[in-house]
Amino acid sequence: MISKARRTTLVLIAAAALGCGPTLAKDAYPTKPIKIIAPFAPGGVADVMARLIGERLSKSLGQPVIVENRPGAGGNMGADVVAKSAPDGYTLLMTSAGILSINGSLYSKLTFDPATSFAPITMVADMPMVLVVNNTVEAKTLPEFITYAKKNEGNIFFSSPGNGTTPHLGAELFQRAANVKVTHVPYKGGSESLTAIVSGQVTGAIETPPSVIAQMKSGKIKPIAVAGPRRLEQLPDVPTMAEAGVKDAEVLSWFGLVAPAKTPPEIVDALYKETAKILKEPEVVQKLASLGTRADGSSPAEFDRFIKSERSKWDRIIKQAGIKME
C-alpha cells in the first residue's frame, strides 16, 4: 500500500509534469521579453505611457519590456495585432478610450471585437475634457453659455480634430445633455481645430486640457466647465459640468493596459498588481500629471465595468448622431 506521504508526492510530480498547476504557471511568468503595443505614433500620450510603465515593469518583473508602435486607423491596427496574439501575457496593448469604447460603434467593419477580444488589466490614467470658447463669447459660466447658445441658436459651432474623435463625440453629448444646438465643424487635426477656436472661426470645443491650457493662460480662449467627475488641478476654479448644473455630460480621454482575451487570470492579476504599484510611485504620478492625466490603477473587474459603461454611453450618442466611419 502506498503511504499518504508517497501518494502526495506522486500527485505533485504528476501536476508538475502536466504543467496544470496554477501556482506553477504564475511562478513561471514571465520567462521572456514582454511587448506592449502602442497603437499610435511615437511621442503621443499612449506611447509615453507605454514606455513609462514598460520601463518599470521590466525592473519589477525581471524581463525586458519592449514598446512597439503600430499606428493607423484610429488605433485599430495596433489593437488587431494584440487581439490576434497568443493569450500568454507576452503581448499587451496600451489602449485608448476610442479603441475599446467608441470604435466598435463608429466603424462598420473591424477585424476584432472590442467587447470580447481583450482582457482588461488596469486603467493607467484618465483625462477629463474641458469646454472652452473663444474669448469674445459673452459668457463666463456654463449657465451663461447655455443661455447664450439658445439665444444664438444655429450659430454655435464646435470644432474637433475630425469626425468620430472624442472632441466630436463630446460636442454631441454636450448638446444633448444641455439641450442646446451645436453644429460640429471637423478639421484635419488638433492644431487646426484649436486655431479655429482662437481665431473665432468657431464658438468653442470640448478639448483635452494639454491642447488648450497655454491658450487659456494667454487669455485667447475661456474655460467654461470641466467635463469630468472632478475639477482639474490646473483649473481649480473651473467647475465640472455637474457642479454647473448639467448632468450626464462627462467626457473622458483615458488609457489602459489590456491583454488578449483568454489570458490566464493569474497572469492578468500579476500584471495588474505590478502596474498598480507603479502607478502609485510619486515620479510616475507627477509624469502623468504633466501630460494632463490622473494616475488610476483600477482592478481588472473595475476597469471592465468602466469600459462597458463607456461603450454603452458612446454607442447611444453615435447612433443618435448618425456618425459612421469606414
C-alpha positions as semicolon CSV with decimal commas, in nm:
position;residue;x (nm);y (nm);z (nm)
1;M;0,000;0,000;0,000
2;I;0,126;0,347;-0,091
3;S;0,172;0,569;0,211
4;K;-0,007;0,905;0,236
5;A;0,321;1,097;0,203
6;R;0,422;0,895;-0,104
7;R;0,079;0,948;-0,262
8;T;0,104;1,326;-0,208
9;T;0,450;1,330;-0,369
10;L;0,324;1,144;-0,677
11;V;0,033;1,386;-0,718
12;L;0,268;1,683;-0,707
13;I;0,505;1,524;-0,961
14;A;0,214;1,450;-1,196
15;A;0,087;1,806;-1,168
16;A;0,431;1,942;-1,248
17;A;0,469;1,712;-1,548
18;L;0,136;1,819;-1,689
19;G;0,202;2,185;-1,620
20;C;-0,150;2,214;-1,486
21;G;-0,089;2,380;-1,152
22;P;-0,197;2,743;-1,150
23;T;0,072;2,824;-0,892
24;L;0,341;2,684;-1,121
25;A;0,210;2,886;-1,416
26;K;0,210;3,202;-1,210
27;D;0,561;3,145;-1,070
28;A;0,697;3,081;-1,419
29;Y;0,572;3,412;-1,565
30;P;0,745;3,590;-1,723
31;T;1,027;3,387;-1,878
32;K;1,088;3,603;-2,185
33;P;1,051;3,965;-2,304
34;I;0,707;4,129;-2,295
35;K;0,584;4,353;-2,573
36;I;0,350;4,649;-2,524
37;I;0,185;4,770;-2,843
38;A;0,131;5,147;-2,854
39;P;-0,130;5,186;-3,131
40;F;-0,041;5,547;-3,208
41;A;0,265;5,737;-3,332
42;P;0,578;5,781;-3,119
43;G;0,564;6,076;-2,883
44;G;0,189;6,063;-2,827
45;V;0,025;6,008;-2,489
46;A;-0,024;5,633;-2,539
47;D;0,338;5,594;-2,644
48;V;0,470;5,792;-2,347
49;M;0,253;5,592;-2,106
50;A;0,358;5,260;-2,257
51;R;0,727;5,349;-2,218
52;L;0,678;5,489;-1,867
53;I;0,502;5,173;-1,747
54;G;0,714;4,936;-1,957
55;E;1,044;5,059;-1,816
56;R;0,928;4,998;-1,461
57;L;0,758;4,666;-1,535
58;S;1,087;4,547;-1,681
59;K;1,258;4,611;-1,347
60;S;0,985;4,460;-1,131
61;L;0,925;4,152;-1,349
62;G;1,288;4,087;-1,435
63;Q;1,234;4,072;-1,812
64;P;1,274;4,330;-2,091
65;V;0,953;4,514;-2,181
66;I;0,960;4,637;-2,539
67;V;0,728;4,910;-2,669
68;E;0,630;4,876;-3,035
69;N;0,437;5,149;-3,218
70;R;0,166;5,026;-3,455
71;P;-0,029;5,340;-3,557
72;G;-0,319;5,351;-3,801
73;A;-0,698;5,352;-3,835
74;G;-0,765;5,527;-3,505
75;G;-0,566;5,270;-3,311
76;N;-0,739;4,972;-3,471
77;M;-0,429;4,837;-3,645
78;G;-0,232;4,802;-3,324
79;A;-0,533;4,664;-3,138
80;D;-0,578;4,399;-3,408
81;V;-0,220;4,278;-3,356
82;V;-0,283;4,225;-2,985
83;A;-0,628;4,072;-3,033
84;K;-0,475;3,804;-3,256
85;S;-0,171;3,737;-3,035
86;A;-0,131;3,436;-2,809
87;P;-0,310;3,488;-2,475
88;D;0,003;3,425;-2,271
89;G;0,080;3,766;-2,124
90;Y;0,367;3,846;-2,359
91;T;0,181;4,086;-2,592
92;L;-0,014;4,371;-2,432
93;L;-0,196;4,680;-2,560
94;M;-0,181;5,034;-2,424
95;T;-0,535;5,108;-2,535
96;S;-0,713;5,438;-2,571
97;A;-1,076;5,511;-2,490
98;G;-1,158;5,515;-2,859
99;I;-1,039;5,163;-2,930
100;L;-1,246;4,989;-2,662
101;S;-1,546;5,216;-2,608
102;I;-1,601;5,406;-2,935
103;N;-1,461;5,232;-3,243
104;G;-1,691;4,931;-3,223
105;S;-1,991;5,159;-3,282
106;L;-1,810;5,402;-3,509
107;Y;-1,661;5,168;-3,770
108;S;-1,882;4,947;-3,985
109;K;-1,616;4,676;-4,003
110;L;-1,345;4,580;-3,755
111;T;-1,109;4,283;-3,761
112;F;-1,157;4,234;-3,387
113;D;-1,440;4,275;-3,137
114;P;-1,368;4,546;-2,877
115;A;-1,615;4,379;-2,642
116;T;-1,469;4,027;-2,647
117;S;-1,114;4,037;-2,785
118;F;-0,937;4,169;-2,476
119;A;-0,885;4,100;-2,107
120;P;-0,874;4,428;-1,907
121;I;-0,574;4,462;-1,674
122;T;-0,595;4,817;-1,536
123;M;-0,674;5,174;-1,632
124;V;-0,345;5,359;-1,638
125;A;-0,478;5,716;-1,641
126;D;-0,773;5,932;-1,735
127;M;-0,806;6,289;-1,861
128;P;-1,129;6,489;-1,821
129;M;-1,202;6,709;-2,123
130;V;-1,283;7,078;-2,086
131;L;-1,539;7,301;-2,258
132;V;-1,365;7,611;-2,394
133;V;-1,490;7,904;-2,600
134;N;-1,342;8,196;-2,791
135;N;-1,273;8,492;-2,560
136;T;-1,528;8,711;-2,741
137;V;-1,818;8,486;-2,639
138;E;-2,048;8,668;-2,397
139;A;-2,043;8,400;-2,129
140;K;-1,815;8,313;-1,838
141;T;-2,012;8,031;-1,674
142;L;-2,190;7,724;-1,806
143;P;-2,543;7,857;-1,733
144;E;-2,448;8,180;-1,911
145;F;-2,314;7,986;-2,209
146;I;-2,630;7,776;-2,234
147;T;-2,838;8,095;-2,235
148;Y;-2,604;8,241;-2,499
149;A;-2,630;7,925;-2,712
150;K;-3,010;7,926;-2,703
151;K;-3,018;8,295;-2,787
152;N;-2,786;8,234;-3,084
153;E;-2,934;7,902;-3,198
154;G;-2,798;7,797;-3,535
155;N;-2,480;7,998;-3,486
156;I;-2,298;7,786;-3,227
157;F;-2,010;7,591;-3,384
158;F;-1,777;7,344;-3,210
159;S;-1,456;7,232;-3,380
160;S;-1,280;6,895;-3,349
161;P;-0,970;6,722;-3,494
162;G;-1,202;6,515;-3,715
163;N;-1,519;6,309;-3,739
164;G;-1,550;6,041;-3,474
165;T;-1,284;6,189;-3,244
166;T;-1,351;6,230;-2,873
167;P;-1,396;6,611;-2,906
168;H;-1,658;6,546;-3,178
169;L;-1,846;6,295;-2,966
170;G;-1,808;6,522;-2,664
171;A;-1,982;6,802;-2,854
172;E;-2,263;6,564;-2,947
173;L;-2,301;6,452;-2,586
174;F;-2,293;6,809;-2,452
175;Q;-2,564;6,945;-2,677
176;R;-2,797;6,664;-2,577
177;A;-2,720;6,694;-2,205
178;A;-2,753;7,075;-2,208
179;N;-3,044;7,083;-2,455
180;V;-2,873;7,326;-2,694
181;K;-2,799;7,311;-3,067
182;V;-2,433;7,280;-3,164
183;T;-2,300;7,242;-3,520
184;H;-1,990;7,026;-3,549
185;V;-1,702;7,152;-3,767
186;P;-1,434;6,886;-3,829
187;Y;-1,075;6,985;-3,907
188;K;-0,776;6,780;-4,020
189;G;-0,606;6,780;-3,682
190;G;-0,580;6,924;-3,333
191;S;-0,376;7,230;-3,425
192;E;-0,625;7,339;-3,693
193;S;-0,915;7,282;-3,455
194;L;-0,750;7,494;-3,185
195;T;-0,663;7,770;-3,433
196;A;-1,030;7,785;-3,531
197;I;-1,132;7,849;-3,168
198;V;-0,865;8,113;-3,108
199;S;-0,944;8,298;-3,433
200;G;-1,318;8,292;-3,375
201;Q;-1,397;8,077;-3,678
202;V;-1,589;7,857;-3,434
203;T;-1,750;7,922;-3,097
204;G;-1,559;7,662;-2,897
205;A;-1,496;7,294;-2,840
206;I;-1,474;7,008;-2,593
207;E;-1,096;6,961;-2,579
208;T;-0,814;6,793;-2,389
209;P;-0,651;7,014;-2,123
210;P;-0,293;6,990;-2,262
211;S;-0,405;7,119;-2,601
212;V;-0,572;7,432;-2,461
213;I;-0,402;7,523;-2,131
214;A;-0,149;7,760;-2,292
215;Q;-0,419;7,943;-2,488
216;M;-0,631;7,973;-2,174
217;K;-0,340;8,122;-1,978
218;S;-0,281;8,375;-2,255
219;G;-0,647;8,476;-2,245
220;K;-0,719;8,380;-2,605
221;I;-0,986;8,127;-2,505
222;K;-1,201;8,083;-2,193
223;P;-1,264;7,764;-1,993
224;I;-1,633;7,721;-1,915
225;A;-1,660;7,380;-1,747
226;V;-1,470;7,056;-1,691
227;A;-1,640;6,753;-1,849
228;G;-1,524;6,512;-1,580
229;P;-1,615;6,378;-1,236
230;R;-1,377;6,620;-1,059
231;R;-1,213;6,956;-1,114
232;L;-0,873;6,977;-1,281
233;E;-0,570;7,062;-1,068
234;Q;-0,460;7,302;-1,344
235;L;-0,803;7,476;-1,334
236;P;-0,915;7,466;-0,970
237;D;-1,165;7,749;-1,015
238;V;-1,343;7,593;-1,314
239;P;-1,641;7,379;-1,205
240;T;-1,740;7,046;-1,350
241;M;-2,042;7,019;-1,578
242;A;-2,239;6,857;-1,296
243;E;-2,144;7,129;-1,048
244;A;-2,261;7,388;-1,300
245;G;-2,597;7,217;-1,346
246;V;-2,551;6,983;-1,646
247;K;-2,555;6,615;-1,556
248;D;-2,451;6,311;-1,762
249;A;-2,205;6,512;-1,970
250;E;-1,875;6,351;-1,870
251;V;-1,621;6,321;-2,149
252;L;-1,302;6,140;-2,052
253;S;-0,998;6,057;-2,256
254;W;-0,841;5,753;-2,091
255;F;-0,573;5,490;-2,143
256;G;-0,537;5,141;-2,007
257;L;-0,346;4,817;-2,027
258;V;-0,519;4,511;-2,174
259;A;-0,416;4,163;-2,285
260;P;-0,564;3,927;-2,544
261;A;-0,885;3,755;-2,434
262;K;-0,839;3,425;-2,251
263;T;-0,510;3,531;-2,096
264;P;-0,488;3,328;-1,771
265;P;-0,640;3,519;-1,475
266;E;-0,327;3,468;-1,266
267;I;-0,115;3,644;-1,530
268;V;-0,367;3,929;-1,561
269;D;-0,365;3,963;-1,182
270;A;0,015;3,964;-1,166
271;L;0,035;4,238;-1,431
272;Y;-0,237;4,438;-1,256
273;K;-0,065;4,426;-0,916
274;E;0,273;4,531;-1,057
275;T;0,123;4,811;-1,267
276;A;-0,091;4,937;-0,977
277;K;0,224;4,965;-0,763
278;I;0,396;5,160;-1,039
279;L;0,102;5,400;-1,069
280;K;0,145;5,494;-0,702
281;E;0,507;5,599;-0,742
282;P;0,534;5,979;-0,694
283;E;0,753;6,018;-1,002
284;V;0,502;5,833;-1,218
285;V;0,207;6,027;-1,074
286;Q;0,391;6,353;-1,149
287;K;0,483;6,247;-1,501
288;L;0,124;6,153;-1,580
289;A;0,003;6,481;-1,430
290;S;0,239;6,667;-1,664
291;L;0,051;6,504;-1,952
292;G;-0,275;6,639;-1,814
293;T;-0,383;6,297;-1,688
294;R;-0,453;6,139;-1,349
295;A;-0,293;5,809;-1,249
296;D;-0,555;5,540;-1,186
297;G;-0,469;5,173;-1,123
298;S;-0,819;5,023;-1,100
299;S;-0,861;4,646;-1,072
300;P;-0,938;4,430;-1,379
301;A;-1,301;4,397;-1,267
302;E;-1,337;4,771;-1,206
303;F;-1,175;4,853;-1,538
304;D;-1,403;4,608;-1,717
305;R;-1,715;4,767;-1,567
306;F;-1,592;5,113;-1,661
307;I;-1,522;5,012;-2,023
308;K;-1,872;4,864;-2,056
309;S;-2,037;5,179;-1,918
310;E;-1,834;5,398;-2,155
311;R;-1,915;5,173;-2,451
312;S;-2,287;5,191;-2,375
313;K;-2,278;5,572;-2,347
314;W;-2,090;5,631;-2,672
315;D;-2,288;5,372;-2,866
316;R;-2,603;5,565;-2,779
317;I;-2,453;5,901;-2,882
318;I;-2,305;5,766;-3,206
319;K;-2,639;5,616;-3,308
320;Q;-2,832;5,931;-3,219
321;A;-2,589;6,149;-3,416
322;G;-2,571;5,904;-3,709
323;I;-2,190;5,904;-3,713
324;K;-2,014;5,638;-3,923
325;M;-1,653;5,579;-4,026
326;E;-1,542;5,343;-4,300
